[in-house]
Amino acid sequence: MNPFDDVEFEWDGKQHTIPSDQVMYLNLKIESGNAGSGKDWNGLSLKVLTDYALRGDAPMFRISIALGVVLRHVGIRISDGEVLKFIMQGGERRAAAIIGQLMALMMPPGIENEEPAAAGKDTGATSAAASPTQPSKPQPAQVGDSSPGSSTGPAPTSSG
């Protein structure tokens, strides 16, 4: 069973869909650093994105390349430099929104990270330290238009 739903987003006034059976492989391309352009980079994992979000840190170049991988996956002809320019024009707010959207793309809907209780000590609940917060999927109304002149970027949304 595929844990992912189709991901839909708008870019430059056009609707795009990443079929559910391609989402995991797209995430692998992002995580492994396979930009699909013959240029290798260090990749970007969900853990690293979560760390960036918690610190309020936005590494513009890595985020740009990751978003470029997503856009090129759906057939949009765009360079990483154009994506970087788009993100930088929106400042930290746009970069933070894109980090959230990439996290949403990488986290299957309905999955919660539950660590098992310590052996022999079933407390019925897990501690905050043992259960990192699951990123929430951004809603299109929160993110806004995703055209290159907009303020945030594409908003992945699941459809079922």
C-alpha positions as CSV (number, residue, x, y, z in Angstrom):
1,M,0.0,0.0,0.0
2,N,1.3,3.4,-0.9
3,P,1.4,5.8,2.1
4,F,1.4,8.9,-0.1
5,D,-1.5,10.8,-1.7
6,D,-1.3,12.6,-5.0
7,V,0.4,16.0,-4.4
8,E,-1.1,19.0,-6.2
9,F,0.4,22.5,-6.5
10,E,0.2,25.6,-8.6
11,W,3.2,27.1,-10.3
12,D,3.1,30.1,-12.6
13,G,-0.7,29.9,-12.9
14,K,-0.7,26.2,-13.9
15,Q,-1.9,23.3,-11.8
16,H,0.6,20.4,-11.4
17,T,0.1,16.9,-9.9
18,I,2.7,14.5,-8.6
19,P,1.0,11.1,-8.7
20,S,1.1,9.2,-5.4
21,D,3.2,6.4,-6.8
22,Q,5.9,8.9,-7.7
23,V,6.1,10.9,-4.4
24,M,8.4,8.5,-2.6
25,Y,10.8,8.4,-5.6
26,L,10.8,12.2,-5.9
27,N,11.6,12.4,-2.2
28,L,14.5,9.9,-2.8
29,K,15.8,12.2,-5.5
30,I,15.7,15.2,-3.0
31,E,17.2,13.2,-0.1
32,S,19.9,11.5,-2.1
33,G,21.1,14.7,-3.9
34,N,20.1,13.6,-7.4
35,A,19.1,16.9,-8.9
36,G,18.4,15.2,-12.3
37,S,20.7,17.7,-14.0
38,G,23.9,15.7,-13.8
39,K,24.9,17.9,-10.9
40,D,25.3,16.2,-7.6
41,W,24.6,18.0,-4.3
42,N,24.4,16.8,-0.7
43,G,20.6,16.2,-0.7
44,L,18.1,17.3,1.9
45,S,16.4,14.9,4.3
46,L,13.2,15.4,6.3
47,K,15.3,15.5,9.5
48,V,17.5,18.3,8.1
49,L,14.4,20.2,7.0
50,T,12.9,19.8,10.4
51,D,16.1,21.1,12.0
52,Y,16.1,24.1,9.7
53,A,12.5,24.8,10.6
54,L,13.1,24.5,14.3
55,R,16.2,26.9,14.1
56,G,14.5,29.3,11.8
57,D,17.4,28.8,9.4
58,A,16.9,28.8,5.7
59,P,19.8,27.7,3.6
60,M,18.7,29.3,0.3
61,F,20.9,27.3,-2.1
62,R,19.9,23.9,-0.8
63,I,16.2,24.8,-0.6
64,S,16.4,26.2,-4.2
65,I,17.9,23.0,-5.5
66,A,15.3,20.9,-3.7
67,L,12.5,22.9,-5.1
68,G,14.1,22.8,-8.5
69,V,14.1,19.0,-8.3
70,V,10.3,19.1,-7.6
71,L,9.5,21.5,-10.4
72,R,11.6,19.7,-13.0
73,H,10.0,16.4,-11.9
74,V,6.6,17.7,-13.1
75,G,8.1,19.0,-16.4
76,I,8.7,22.6,-15.6
77,R,11.8,23.9,-17.4
78,I,13.6,26.0,-14.7
79,S,17.1,26.4,-13.5
80,D,18.2,26.3,-9.9
81,G,19.3,29.9,-10.3
82,E,15.8,30.9,-11.3
83,V,14.4,29.1,-8.3
84,L,17.0,30.8,-6.1
85,K,16.0,34.2,-7.4
86,F,12.3,33.4,-6.8
87,I,13.0,32.4,-3.2
88,M,15.3,35.3,-2.5
89,Q,12.8,37.8,-3.8
90,G,10.3,36.6,-1.2
91,G,12.8,36.7,1.6
92,E,12.8,34.6,4.8
93,R,9.0,34.3,4.7
94,R,9.0,32.6,1.3
95,A,12.0,30.4,2.3
96,A,10.3,29.3,5.5
97,A,7.1,28.5,3.6
98,I,9.0,26.4,1.1
99,I,10.8,24.5,3.9
100,G,7.3,23.7,5.3
101,Q,6.0,22.6,1.9
102,L,9.0,20.4,1.3
103,M,8.5,18.8,4.7
104,A,4.8,18.2,3.9
105,L,5.9,16.6,0.6
106,M,8.2,14.2,2.5
107,M,5.8,13.3,5.3
108,P,3.1,10.8,4.3
109,P,-0.3,12.0,5.5
110,G,-1.6,10.4,8.6
111,I,1.8,9.1,9.8
112,E,2.7,9.8,13.4
113,N,6.1,9.2,14.8
114,E,5.4,7.1,17.9
115,E,8.4,5.7,19.8
116,P,7.7,2.5,21.8
117,A,7.6,2.9,25.6
118,A,10.6,1.8,27.5
119,A,10.8,-2.0,27.8
120,G,8.4,-3.2,30.5
121,K,7.2,0.4,31.2
122,D,4.1,0.9,29.1
123,T,3.0,4.3,30.3
124,G,0.3,4.7,27.6
125,A,1.9,7.9,26.4
126,T,5.3,8.9,24.9
127,S,7.3,11.8,26.2
128,A,7.7,15.0,24.2
129,A,11.3,14.2,23.7
130,A,10.5,10.8,22.2
131,S,7.8,12.1,19.9
132,P,9.0,14.9,17.6
133,T,6.3,17.1,16.3
134,Q,5.0,16.0,13.0
135,P,5.0,18.9,10.4
136,S,1.6,19.9,9.3
137,K,0.7,20.2,5.7
138,P,0.3,23.9,4.7
139,Q,-3.1,24.8,3.4
140,P,-3.3,26.6,0.0
141,A,-5.2,29.5,1.6
142,Q,-2.2,30.0,4.0
143,V,0.4,29.9,1.2
144,G,-1.2,32.0,-1.5
145,D,-0.5,32.1,-5.2
146,S,2.6,30.3,-6.4
147,S,3.5,32.2,-9.5
148,P,7.0,33.5,-9.7
149,G,5.7,36.9,-8.6
150,S,3.9,35.6,-5.5
151,S,5.1,35.7,-1.9
152,T,5.6,32.1,-1.0
153,G,5.7,29.3,-3.5
154,P,4.0,26.1,-4.5
155,A,1.7,24.6,-1.9
156,P,1.6,20.8,-2.1
157,T,-1.8,19.5,-1.2
158,S,-2.9,15.9,-0.9
159,S,-5.8,14.7,-2.8
160,G,-7.4,11.4,-2.1
